[in-house]
Amino acid sequence: MAIYKNLSGNSGVVSYEIKQEAIVVEFKDGRYQNYQYDYLSAGRLNIEEMKRLALIGQGLNTYIMNNVRKGYSSKW
């Protein structure tokens, strides 16, 4: 997994893995720390925006909380 840049300095996101039709996000807190979001669970547009935010290292946690909070396909 790639380390999230966290340009804002206060993100709950630690790292991410971009897949063809999904993204896995590792959060630093919580019972489950890894969440996979995919086209089916969260929608293609949301996933592509999450990939973009992950790559620039800013806004991913906020986007997830505001737009796809429980739209994950699996967690571990």
C-alpha positions as CSV (number, residue, x, y, z in Angstrom):
1,M,0.0,0.0,0.0
2,A,1.1,3.5,-0.7
3,I,1.6,6.0,2.2
4,Y,-1.0,8.8,2.1
5,K,0.8,12.2,2.0
6,N,-1.7,13.8,4.4
7,L,-0.9,17.3,3.2
8,S,-3.4,18.8,5.7
9,G,-1.7,17.1,8.6
10,N,-4.8,15.8,10.3
11,S,-6.2,13.0,8.1
12,G,-7.4,9.7,9.5
13,V,-6.0,8.0,6.4
14,V,-2.7,6.2,6.7
15,S,-2.3,4.5,3.3
16,Y,-4.2,3.4,0.2
17,E,-4.1,0.9,-2.6
18,I,-5.6,1.8,-6.0
19,K,-7.1,-1.1,-8.0
20,Q,-8.7,-1.0,-11.4
21,E,-12.3,-0.6,-10.1
22,A,-11.7,-0.1,-6.4
23,I,-9.6,1.6,-3.7
24,V,-8.5,0.2,-0.4
25,V,-8.0,2.8,2.4
26,E,-6.2,2.1,5.6
27,F,-7.4,4.3,8.5
28,K,-5.3,4.8,11.7
29,D,-8.2,4.3,14.2
30,G,-11.1,2.0,14.7
31,R,-11.9,-1.6,15.1
32,Y,-11.4,-2.2,11.4
33,Q,-8.7,-0.3,9.7
34,N,-8.8,-1.4,6.1
35,Y,-11.8,-0.6,3.9
36,Q,-12.3,-1.5,0.3
37,Y,-14.6,0.7,-1.8
38,D,-15.5,-0.4,-5.3
39,Y,-17.6,0.7,-8.3
40,L,-20.5,-1.5,-7.1
41,S,-20.5,-0.4,-3.5
42,A,-19.8,3.3,-3.8
43,G,-20.2,4.2,-7.5
44,R,-17.6,4.7,-10.3
45,L,-17.6,8.5,-9.9
46,N,-16.9,8.3,-6.2
47,I,-14.2,5.8,-6.6
48,E,-12.4,7.8,-9.3
49,E,-12.6,10.9,-7.1
50,M,-11.2,9.0,-4.2
51,K,-8.3,7.7,-6.3
52,R,-7.6,11.3,-7.4
53,L,-7.6,12.6,-3.8
54,A,-5.4,9.7,-2.7
55,L,-2.8,10.5,-5.3
56,I,-2.6,14.2,-4.4
57,G,-2.6,13.4,-0.7
58,Q,-5.3,15.7,0.5
59,G,-9.1,15.5,1.1
60,L,-9.6,11.8,1.0
61,N,-10.8,11.3,4.6
62,T,-13.2,14.3,4.3
63,Y,-14.6,13.0,1.0
64,I,-15.2,9.5,2.4
65,M,-17.0,10.9,5.5
66,N,-19.2,13.3,3.4
67,N,-19.9,11.1,0.4
68,V,-19.4,7.3,0.8
69,R,-19.2,6.8,4.5
70,K,-20.7,3.3,4.6
71,G,-20.3,2.6,0.9
72,Y,-17.5,0.0,1.4
73,S,-17.6,-3.5,0.0
74,S,-15.4,-5.1,2.7
75,K,-13.5,-4.2,5.8
76,W,-10.8,-5.9,7.8
